[in-house]
C-alpha cells in the first residue's frame, strides 16, 4: 500500500501568515488522485481539495493544492482563526486508499 | 440537506460484537459506493471497508477481514457494519463516508461518527 508522510507534524503560525503543508507518497499517486481534509476537534473531517488541485465546493480560495507524482502541497495563503486545525492528505489512486498521519496547524 | 447519521457505538468487551448503522438522506443512496472510515483516539484516519452501489462488491482493510461485515439496504437508505470478535485495537470513532464517484475516491460527505470502545 502507498504510505503518505506529512510534514511538518506541527506547524505554529499566526493569523495572516502563509501556511505550507507537505504530503509525500512512498510511490507515485496515479492520476494525482490526492485529497486534503481539515478536521477540527470533535468534528468529522471536511474535504478541502481533490485531484491534488481541485477545490471542493464552498472552500475559500485562500486554500490551494499543488503537486504531482509523489510530492504534494496544501497552501493556505492568509491564515484565518478558523483555519487552525489538523490537516490530512489521502491518496485514492491505488487500492487501498490511505491517509497521511496529519499535520496540526496551531496558533503561534 | 445531504446527511449521514451513524448510530450503534458503545462499550463492548474484547471478543464481543457490535452493529453500526448509518442513515443517509438528501441524496440517491443507491447511486453511490459507501465506506466506513475509523479514527483511533488521538490518531489518524484509516479506511475500513466499502461496498458497491448494489452490494455486489465489498472490500476490507486486512486487519478486519473475517471479523467485520459491511452491508447496505438501499430501500432503507442505510449502511451497516457488523463487527465481531472485537479487539482493543478496534477502539475508534467510526465514520460513515461517501466516496464521491468511484470505489476509491475522495470522501465528499461524512457522518458525525460513532464511538466504539473495546475494553474489559
Interface residues (C-beta under 8 A of the other chain):
Chain A: X33 X35 X37 X43 X44 X45 X46 X47 X50 X51 X56 X88 X90 X92 X93 X94 X95 X96 X97 X98 X99 X100 X101 X102
Chain B: X44 X45 X46 X47 X59 X61 X95 X99 X100 X102 X103 X104 X105 X106 X107 X108 X110 X111 X112 X113
